[in-house]
Amino acid sequence: MTSILVVDDSEFSRQMTVEMLEASGYKVLEAGSGIDGLEKAERHKPDCMLLDLLMPEIDGREVLTALDEKGLTIPVIVLSADIQETTRKDCIELGAIDFVKKPLKKELLLKAVKNAVGSEVRY
């Protein structure tokens, strides 16, 4: 089964994202911080990571940098309410494969995830 790691410090936002993914047949792991996200990424090697940009301690940009430094090649989709093109470009340059704006729209999120992990959910 395709596993998705959702890294977001907002419990409400994380839960909404998890519900969308689980309803579409994905196995979902959760992390409430960038530090926890990095630990779970190393331990579980998910098929994709959904990463909030603005978090305390270490933010999404720092997580992207750390993933690269650790040699982890997990496809990362950044989730953010920041609509600036420069922010999107920065994230892509740091290794994210996509950038989805919050509030999340289910169809856009699922399209981004399918592009990241392949055309169909794997079981």
CNS distance restraints for C-alpha pairs under 8 A (distance, minus, plus):
assign (resid   1 and name CA) (resid  26 and name CA) 6.76 0.50 0.50
assign (resid   1 and name CA) (resid  27 and name CA) 6.42 0.50 0.50
assign (resid   1 and name CA) (resid 121 and name CA) 7.32 0.50 0.50
assign (resid   1 and name CA) (resid 122 and name CA) 5.06 0.50 0.50
assign (resid   1 and name CA) (resid 123 and name CA) 3.92 0.50 0.50
assign (resid   2 and name CA) (resid  26 and name CA) 5.62 0.50 0.50
assign (resid   2 and name CA) (resid  27 and name CA) 6.00 0.50 0.50
assign (resid   2 and name CA) (resid  46 and name CA) 7.74 0.50 0.50
assign (resid   2 and name CA) (resid  47 and name CA) 6.12 0.50 0.50
assign (resid   2 and name CA) (resid 117 and name CA) 7.79 0.50 0.50
assign (resid   2 and name CA) (resid 121 and name CA) 6.26 0.50 0.50
assign (resid   2 and name CA) (resid 122 and name CA) 5.29 0.50 0.50
assign (resid   2 and name CA) (resid 123 and name CA) 6.66 0.50 0.50
assign (resid   3 and name CA) (resid  26 and name CA) 5.98 0.50 0.50
assign (resid   3 and name CA) (resid  27 and name CA) 4.60 0.50 0.50
assign (resid   3 and name CA) (resid  28 and name CA) 5.60 0.50 0.50
assign (resid   3 and name CA) (resid  29 and name CA) 7.19 0.50 0.50
assign (resid   3 and name CA) (resid  46 and name CA) 5.14 0.50 0.50
assign (resid   3 and name CA) (resid  47 and name CA) 5.32 0.50 0.50
assign (resid   3 and name CA) (resid  48 and name CA) 6.79 0.50 0.50
assign (resid   4 and name CA) (resid  26 and name CA) 6.84 0.50 0.50
assign (resid   4 and name CA) (resid  27 and name CA) 6.25 0.50 0.50
assign (resid   4 and name CA) (resid  28 and name CA) 4.91 0.50 0.50
assign (resid   4 and name CA) (resid  29 and name CA) 6.12 0.50 0.50
assign (resid   4 and name CA) (resid  46 and name CA) 5.64 0.50 0.50
assign (resid   4 and name CA) (resid  47 and name CA) 5.93 0.50 0.50
assign (resid   4 and name CA) (resid  48 and name CA) 4.95 0.50 0.50
assign (resid   4 and name CA) (resid  49 and name CA) 5.61 0.50 0.50
assign (resid   4 and name CA) (resid  50 and name CA) 7.22 0.50 0.50
assign (resid   5 and name CA) (resid  28 and name CA) 5.88 0.50 0.50
assign (resid   5 and name CA) (resid  29 and name CA) 4.64 0.50 0.50
assign (resid   5 and name CA) (resid  30 and name CA) 5.72 0.50 0.50
assign (resid   5 and name CA) (resid  31 and name CA) 7.32 0.50 0.50
assign (resid   5 and name CA) (resid  37 and name CA) 7.59 0.50 0.50
assign (resid   5 and name CA) (resid  40 and name CA) 7.89 0.50 0.50
assign (resid   5 and name CA) (resid  41 and name CA) 7.36 0.50 0.50
assign (resid   5 and name CA) (resid  46 and name CA) 6.13 0.50 0.50
assign (resid   5 and name CA) (resid  48 and name CA) 6.34 0.50 0.50
assign (resid   5 and name CA) (resid  49 and name CA) 4.63 0.50 0.50
assign (resid   5 and name CA) (resid  50 and name CA) 6.12 0.50 0.50
assign (resid   6 and name CA) (resid  14 and name CA) 6.71 0.50 0.50
assign (resid   6 and name CA) (resid  17 and name CA) 7.59 0.50 0.50
assign (resid   6 and name CA) (resid  18 and name CA) 7.23 0.50 0.50
assign (resid   6 and name CA) (resid  28 and name CA) 7.14 0.50 0.50
assign (resid   6 and name CA) (resid  29 and name CA) 6.18 0.50 0.50
assign (resid   6 and name CA) (resid  30 and name CA) 4.97 0.50 0.50
assign (resid   6 and name CA) (resid  31 and name CA) 6.16 0.50 0.50
assign (resid   6 and name CA) (resid  37 and name CA) 7.85 0.50 0.50
assign (resid   6 and name CA) (resid  49 and name CA) 5.93 0.50 0.50
assign (resid   6 and name CA) (resid  50 and name CA) 4.79 0.50 0.50
assign (resid   6 and name CA) (resid  51 and name CA) 6.27 0.50 0.50
assign (resid   7 and name CA) (resid  14 and name CA) 7.30 0.50 0.50
assign (resid   7 and name CA) (resid  30 and name CA) 6.12 0.50 0.50
assign (resid   7 and name CA) (resid  31 and name CA) 4.71 0.50 0.50
assign (resid   7 and name CA) (resid  32 and name CA) 5.90 0.50 0.50
assign (resid   7 and name CA) (resid  33 and name CA) 6.32 0.50 0.50
assign (resid   7 and name CA) (resid  34 and name CA) 6.67 0.50 0.50
assign (resid   7 and name CA) (resid  37 and name CA) 5.62 0.50 0.50
assign (resid   7 and name CA) (resid  49 and name CA) 7.32 0.50 0.50
assign (resid   7 and name CA) (resid  50 and name CA) 6.04 0.50 0.50
assign (resid   7 and name CA) (resid  51 and name CA) 4.91 0.50 0.50
assign (resid   7 and name CA) (resid  52 and name CA) 6.05 0.50 0.50
assign (resid   8 and name CA) (resid  13 and name CA) 7.18 0.50 0.50
assign (resid   8 and name CA) (resid  14 and name CA) 5.62 0.50 0.50
assign (resid   8 and name CA) (resid  31 and name CA) 6.48 0.50 0.50
assign (resid   8 and name CA) (resid  32 and name CA) 5.25 0.50 0.50
assign (resid   8 and name CA) (resid  33 and name CA) 6.13 0.50 0.50
assign (resid   8 and name CA) (resid  34 and name CA) 7.69 0.50 0.50
assign (resid   8 and name CA) (resid  51 and name CA) 6.40 0.50 0.50
assign (resid   8 and name CA) (resid  52 and name CA) 5.01 0.50 0.50
assign (resid   8 and name CA) (resid  55 and name CA) 7.25 0.50 0.50
assign (resid   9 and name CA) (resid  14 and name CA) 7.46 0.50 0.50
assign (resid   9 and name CA) (resid  31 and name CA) 7.64 0.50 0.50
assign (resid   9 and name CA) (resid  32 and name CA) 4.47 0.50 0.50
assign (resid   9 and name CA) (resid  33 and name CA) 5.24 0.50 0.50
assign (resid   9 and name CA) (resid  52 and name CA) 7.62 0.50 0.50
assign (resid   9 and name CA) (resid  55 and name CA) 6.00 0.50 0.50
assign (resid   9 and name CA) (resid  56 and name CA) 7.83 0.50 0.50
assign (resid  10 and name CA) (resid  14 and name CA) 5.99 0.50 0.50
assign (resid  10 and name CA) (resid  32 and name CA) 7.16 0.50 0.50
assign (resid  11 and name CA) (resid  15 and name CA) 5.98 0.50 0.50
assign (resid  11 and name CA) (resid  32 and name CA) 7.13 0.50 0.50
assign (resid  12 and name CA) (resid  16 and name CA) 6.28 0.50 0.50
assign (resid  13 and name CA) (resid  17 and name CA) 6.28 0.50 0.50
assign (resid  14 and name CA) (resid  18 and name CA) 6.10 0.50 0.50
assign (resid  14 and name CA) (resid  30 and name CA) 7.57 0.50 0.50
assign (resid  15 and name CA) (resid  19 and name CA) 6.12 0.50 0.50
assign (resid  16 and name CA) (resid  20 and name CA) 6.44 0.50 0.50
assign (resid  17 and name CA) (resid  21 and name CA) 6.34 0.50 0.50
assign (resid  17 and name CA) (resid 104 and name CA) 7.85 0.50 0.50
assign (resid  18 and name CA) (resid  22 and name CA) 6.00 0.50 0.50
assign (resid  18 and name CA) (resid  28 and name CA) 6.46 0.50 0.50
assign (resid  18 and name CA) (resid  30 and name CA) 7.93 0.50 0.50
assign (resid  19 and name CA) (resid  23 and name CA) 6.00 0.50 0.50
assign (resid  20 and name CA) (resid  24 and name CA) 6.53 0.50 0.50
assign (resid  20 and name CA) (resid 106 and name CA) 6.54 0.50 0.50
assign (resid  21 and name CA) (resid  25 and name CA) 6.61 0.50 0.50
assign (resid  21 and name CA) (resid  26 and name CA) 5.52 0.50 0.50
assign (resid  21 and name CA) (resid  27 and name CA) 7.72 0.50 0.50
assign (resid  21 and name CA) (resid  28 and name CA) 7.12 0.50 0.50
assign (resid  21 and name CA) (resid 110 and name CA) 7.49 0.50 0.50
assign (resid  22 and name CA) (resid  26 and name CA) 5.02 0.50 0.50
assign (resid  22 and name CA) (resid  27 and name CA) 6.35 0.50 0.50
assign (resid  22 and name CA) (resid  28 and name CA) 6.67 0.50 0.50
assign (resid  25 and name CA) (resid 121 and name CA) 6.83 0.50 0.50
assign (resid  26 and name CA) (resid 121 and name CA) 6.94 0.50 0.50
assign (resid  30 and name CA) (resid  37 and name CA) 7.72 0.50 0.50
assign (resid  31 and name CA) (resid  36 and name CA) 5.46 0.50 0.50
assign (resid  31 and name CA) (resid  37 and name CA) 5.04 0.50 0.50
assign (resid  31 and name CA) (resid  40 and name CA) 7.46 0.50 0.50
assign (resid  32 and name CA) (resid  36 and name CA) 6.58 0.50 0.50
assign (resid  32 and name CA) (resid  37 and name CA) 7.27 0.50 0.50
assign (resid  33 and name CA) (resid  37 and name CA) 6.02 0.50 0.50
assign (resid  33 and name CA) (resid  55 and name CA) 6.84 0.50 0.50
assign (resid  33 and name CA) (resid  56 and name CA) 7.49 0.50 0.50
assign (resid  33 and name CA) (resid  57 and name CA) 7.83 0.50 0.50
assign (resid  33 and name CA) (resid  58 and name CA) 7.66 0.50 0.50
assign (resid  34 and name CA) (resid  38 and name CA) 6.16 0.50 0.50
assign (resid  34 and name CA) (resid  55 and name CA) 7.09 0.50 0.50
assign (resid  34 and name CA) (resid  57 and name CA) 7.35 0.50 0.50
assign (resid  34 and name CA) (resid  58 and name CA) 5.45 0.50 0.50
assign (resid  34 and name CA) (resid  59 and name CA) 6.18 0.50 0.50
assign (resid  34 and name CA) (resid  60 and name CA) 6.88 0.50 0.50
assign (resid  34 and name CA) (resid  63 and name CA) 6.11 0.50 0.50
assign (resid  35 and name CA) (resid  39 and name CA) 6.38 0.50 0.50
assign (resid  35 and name CA) (resid  57 and name CA) 7.81 0.50 0.50
assign (resid  35 and name CA) (resid  58 and name CA) 6.77 0.50 0.50
assign (resid  35 and name CA) (resid  63 and name CA) 7.89 0.50 0.50
assign (resid  36 and name CA) (resid  40 and name CA) 6.14 0.50 0.50
assign (resid  37 and name CA) (resid  41 and name CA) 5.96 0.50 0.50
assign (resid  38 and name CA) (resid  42 and name CA) 6.24 0.50 0.50
assign (resid  38 and name CA) (resid  63 and name CA) 6.85 0.50 0.50
assign (resid  38 and name CA) (resid  66 and name CA) 7.79 0.50 0.50
assign (resid  38 and name CA) (resid  67 and name CA) 7.28 0.50 0.50
assign (resid  39 and name CA) (resid  43 and name CA) 6.17 0.50 0.50
assign (resid  40 and name CA) (resid  44 and name CA) 5.64 0.50 0.50
assign (resid  40 and name CA) (resid  45 and name CA) 7.52 0.50 0.50
assign (resid  41 and name CA) (resid  45 and name CA) 5.11 0.50 0.50
assign (resid  41 and name CA) (resid  46 and name CA) 6.29 0.50 0.50
assign (resid  42 and name CA) (resid  72 and name CA) 7.45 0.50 0.50
assign (resid  45 and name CA) (resid  74 and name CA) 7.31 0.50 0.50
assign (resid  46 and name CA) (resid  74 and name CA) 6.94 0.50 0.50
assign (resid  47 and name CA) (resid  74 and name CA) 6.34 0.50 0.50
assign (resid  47 and name CA) (resid  75 and name CA) 7.05 0.50 0.50
assign (resid  47 and name CA) (resid 117 and name CA) 6.43 0.50 0.50
assign (resid  48 and name CA) (resid  74 and name CA) 5.66 0.50 0.50
assign (resid  48 and name CA) (resid  75 and name CA) 4.94 0.50 0.50
assign (resid  48 and name CA) (resid  76 and name CA) 5.91 0.50 0.50
assign (resid  48 and name CA) (resid  77 and name CA) 7.70 0.50 0.50
assign (resid  48 and name CA) (resid 113 and name CA) 7.42 0.50 0.50
assign (resid  48 and name CA) (resid 116 and name CA) 6.80 0.50 0.50
assign (resid  48 and name CA) (resid 117 and name CA) 6.69 0.50 0.50
assign (resid  49 and name CA) (resid  74 and name CA) 6.73 0.50 0.50
assign (resid  49 and name CA) (resid  75 and name CA) 6.25 0.50 0.50
assign (resid  49 and name CA) (resid  76 and name CA) 4.72 0.50 0.50
assign (resid  49 and name CA) (resid  77 and name CA) 6.20 0.50 0.50
assign (resid  50 and name CA) (resid  76 and name CA) 5.90 0.50 0.50
assign (resid  50 and name CA) (resid  77 and name CA) 4.91 0.50 0.50
assign (resid  50 and name CA) (resid  78 and name CA) 5.89 0.50 0.50
assign (resid  50 and name CA) (resid  79 and name CA) 6.66 0.50 0.50
assign (resid  51 and name CA) (resid  60 and name CA) 6.23 0.50 0.50
assign (resid  51 and name CA) (resid  76 and name CA) 6.78 0.50 0.50
assign (resid  51 and name CA) (resid  77 and name CA) 6.08 0.50 0.50
assign (resid  51 and name CA) (resid  78 and name CA) 4.74 0.50 0.50
assign (resid  51 and name CA) (resid  79 and name CA) 5.70 0.50 0.50
assign (resid  52 and name CA) (resid  59 and name CA) 7.75 0.50 0.50
assign (resid  52 and name CA) (resid  60 and name CA) 5.88 0.50 0.50
assign (resid  52 and name CA) (resid  78 and name CA) 5.86 0.50 0.50
assign (resid  52 and name CA) (resid  79 and name CA) 4.81 0.50 0.50
assign (resid  52 and name CA) (resid  80 and name CA) 5.99 0.50 0.50
assign (resid  53 and name CA) (resid  59 and name CA) 5.83 0.50 0.50
assign (resid  53 and name CA) (resid  60 and name CA) 4.14 0.50 0.50
assign (resid  53 and name CA) (resid  61 and name CA) 6.70 0.50 0.50
assign (resid  53 and name CA) (resid  78 and name CA) 6.37 0.50 0.50
assign (resid  53 and name CA) (resid  79 and name CA) 6.24 0.50 0.50
assign (resid  53 and name CA) (resid  80 and name CA) 5.65 0.50 0.50
assign (resid  54 and name CA) (resid  59 and name CA) 5.39 0.50 0.50
assign (resid  54 and name CA) (resid  60 and name CA) 6.27 0.50 0.50
assign (resid  54 and name CA) (resid  80 and name CA) 7.44 0.50 0.50
assign (resid  55 and name CA) (resid  59 and name CA) 4.70 0.50 0.50
assign (resid  55 and name CA) (resid  60 and name CA) 6.96 0.50 0.50
assign (resid  58 and name CA) (resid  62 and name CA) 5.80 0.50 0.50
assign (resid  58 and name CA) (resid  63 and name CA) 6.77 0.50 0.50
assign (resid  59 and name CA) (resid  63 and name CA) 6.32 0.50 0.50
assign (resid  60 and name CA) (resid  64 and name CA) 6.21 0.50 0.50
assign (resid  60 and name CA) (resid  78 and name CA) 7.51 0.50 0.50
assign (resid  61 and name CA) (resid  65 and name CA) 6.32 0.50 0.50
assign (resid  61 and name CA) (resid  91 and name CA) 6.61 0.50 0.50
assign (resid  61 and name CA) (resid  94 and name CA) 7.14 0.50 0.50
assign (resid  62 and name CA) (resid  66 and name CA) 6.09 0.50 0.50
assign (resid  63 and name CA) (resid  67 and name CA) 6.09 0.50 0.50
assign (resid  64 and name CA) (resid  68 and name CA) 6.38 0.50 0.50
assign (resid  64 and name CA) (resid  91 and name CA) 7.84 0.50 0.50
assign (resid  64 and name CA) (resid  94 and name CA) 6.02 0.50 0.50
assign (resid  64 and name CA) (resid  95 and name CA) 6.43 0.50 0.50
assign (resid  64 and name CA) (resid  96 and name CA) 7.15 0.50 0.50
assign (resid  65 and name CA) (resid  69 and name CA) 6.25 0.50 0.50
assign (resid  65 and name CA) (resid  94 and name CA) 6.38 0.50 0.50
assign (resid  65 and name CA) (resid  95 and name CA) 7.95 0.50 0.50
assign (resid  66 and name CA) (resid  70 and name CA) 6.09 0.50 0.50
assign (resid  67 and name CA) (resid  71 and name CA) 6.18 0.50 0.50
assign (resid  67 and name CA) (resid  72 and name CA) 5.19 0.50 0.50
assign (resid  67 and name CA) (resid  73 and name CA) 7.37 0.50 0.50
assign (resid  68 and name CA) (resid  72 and name CA) 6.03 0.50 0.50
assign (resid  68 and name CA) (resid  73 and name CA) 7.33 0.50 0.50
assign (resid  68 and name CA) (resid  95 and name CA) 7.58 0.50 0.50
assign (resid  75 and name CA) (resid  96 and name CA) 6.84 0.50 0.50
assign (resid  75 and name CA) (resid  97 and name CA) 6.23 0.50 0.50
assign (resid  75 and name CA) (resid 116 and name CA) 6.12 0.50 0.50
assign (resid  75 and name CA) (resid 117 and name CA) 7.77 0.50 0.50
assign (resid  76 and name CA) (resid  95 and name CA) 7.47 0.50 0.50
assign (resid  76 and name CA) (resid  96 and name CA) 4.87 0.50 0.50
assign (resid  76 and name CA) (resid  97 and name CA) 5.76 0.50 0.50
assign (resid  76 and name CA) (resid  98 and name CA) 7.01 0.50 0.50
assign (resid  76 and name CA) (resid 116 and name CA) 7.94 0.50 0.50
assign (resid  77 and name CA) (resid  96 and name CA) 5.75 0.50 0.50
assign (resid  77 and name CA) (resid  97 and name CA) 5.87 0.50 0.50
assign (resid  77 and name CA) (resid  98 and name CA) 4.76 0.50 0.50
assign (resid  77 and name CA) (resid  99 and name CA) 5.55 0.50 0.50
assign (resid  77 and name CA) (resid 100 and name CA) 7.04 0.50 0.50
assign (resid  77 and name CA) (resid 112 and name CA) 7.51 0.50 0.50
assign (resid  77 and name CA) (resid 113 and name CA) 7.74 0.50 0.50
assign (resid  78 and name CA) (resid  91 and name CA) 7.33 0.50 0.50
assign (resid  78 and name CA) (resid  96 and name CA) 6.56 0.50 0.50
assign (resid  78 and name CA) (resid  98 and name CA) 6.32 0.50 0.50
assign (resid  78 and name CA) (resid  99 and name CA) 4.72 0.50 0.50
assign (resid  78 and name CA) (resid 100 and name CA) 6.19 0.50 0.50
assign (resid  79 and name CA) (resid  99 and name CA) 6.00 0.50 0.50
assign (resid  79 and name CA) (resid 100 and name CA) 5.02 0.50 0.50
assign (resid  79 and name CA) (resid 101 and name CA) 5.79 0.50 0.50
assign (resid  79 and name CA) (resid 102 and name CA) 6.32 0.50 0.50
assign (resid  80 and name CA) (resid  99 and name CA) 7.58 0.50 0.50
assign (resid  80 and name CA) (resid 100 and name CA) 6.59 0.50 0.50
assign (resid  80 and name CA) (resid 101 and name CA) 5.11 0.50 0.50
assign (resid  80 and name CA) (resid 102 and name CA) 5.21 0.50 0.50
assign (resid  81 and name CA) (resid 101 and name CA) 5.37 0.50 0.50
assign (resid  81 and name CA) (resid 102 and name CA) 4.53 0.50 0.50
assign (resid  81 and name CA) (resid 103 and name CA) 6.75 0.50 0.50
assign (resid  82 and name CA) (resid  87 and name CA) 7.15 0.50 0.50
assign (resid  82 and name CA) (resid 101 and name CA) 7.19 0.50 0.50
assign (resid  82 and name CA) (resid 102 and name CA) 7.97 0.50 0.50
assign (resid  83 and name CA) (resid  87 and name CA) 7.41 0.50 0.50
assign (resid  83 and name CA) (resid  88 and name CA) 7.66 0.50 0.50
assign (resid  83 and name CA) (resid 101 and name CA) 6.93 0.50 0.50
assign (resid  84 and name CA) (resid  88 and name CA) 6.70 0.50 0.50
assign (resid  85 and name CA) (resid  89 and name CA) 6.16 0.50 0.50
assign (resid  86 and name CA) (resid  90 and name CA) 6.04 0.50 0.50
assign (resid  87 and name CA) (resid  91 and name CA) 6.32 0.50 0.50
assign (resid  88 and name CA) (resid  92 and name CA) 6.31 0.50 0.50
assign (resid  88 and name CA) (resid  99 and name CA) 6.27 0.50 0.50
assign (resid  89 and name CA) (resid  93 and name CA) 6.08 0.50 0.50
assign (resid  90 and name CA) (resid  94 and name CA) 6.22 0.50 0.50
assign (resid  91 and name CA) (resid  95 and name CA) 6.49 0.50 0.50
assign (resid  91 and name CA) (resid  96 and name CA) 5.55 0.50 0.50
assign (resid  91 and name CA) (resid  99 and name CA) 7.71 0.50 0.50
assign (resid  92 and name CA) (resid  96 and name CA) 4.60 0.50 0.50
assign (resid  92 and name CA) (resid  97 and name CA) 6.08 0.50 0.50
assign (resid  92 and name CA) (resid  98 and name CA) 6.91 0.50 0.50
assign (resid  92 and name CA) (resid  99 and name CA) 7.85 0.50 0.50
assign (resid  97 and name CA) (resid 116 and name CA) 7.46 0.50 0.50
assign (resid  98 and name CA) (resid 112 and name CA) 6.97 0.50 0.50
assign (resid 100 and name CA) (resid 104 and name CA) 7.29 0.50 0.50
assign (resid 100 and name CA) (resid 108 and name CA) 7.49 0.50 0.50
assign (resid 100 and name CA) (resid 109 and name CA) 6.84 0.50 0.50
assign (resid 100 and name CA) (resid 112 and name CA) 7.77 0.50 0.50
assign (resid 104 and name CA) (resid 108 and name CA) 7.48 0.50 0.50
assign (resid 104 and name CA) (resid 109 and name CA) 6.63 0.50 0.50
assign (resid 105 and name CA) (resid 109 and name CA) 6.17 0.50 0.50
assign (resid 106 and name CA) (resid 110 and name CA) 6.06 0.50 0.50
assign (resid 107 and name CA) (resid 111 and name CA) 6.09 0.50 0.50
assign (resid 108 and name CA) (resid 112 and name CA) 6.25 0.50 0.50
assign (resid 109 and name CA) (resid 113 and name CA) 6.25 0.50 0.50
assign (resid 110 and name CA) (resid 114 and name CA) 6.02 0.50 0.50
assign (resid 111 and name CA) (resid 115 and name CA) 6.17 0.50 0.50
assign (resid 112 and name CA) (resid 116 and name CA) 6.22 0.50 0.50
assign (resid 113 and name CA) (resid 117 and name CA) 6.19 0.50 0.50
assign (resid 114 and name CA) (resid 118 and name CA) 5.26 0.50 0.50
assign (resid 114 and name CA) (resid 119 and name CA) 5.22 0.50 0.50
assign (resid 114 and name CA) (resid 120 and name CA) 6.44 0.50 0.50
assign (resid 114 and name CA) (resid 121 and name CA) 7.43 0.50 0.50
assign (resid 115 and name CA) (resid 119 and name CA) 6.27 0.50 0.50
assign (resid 117 and name CA) (resid 121 and name CA) 7.94 0.50 0.50
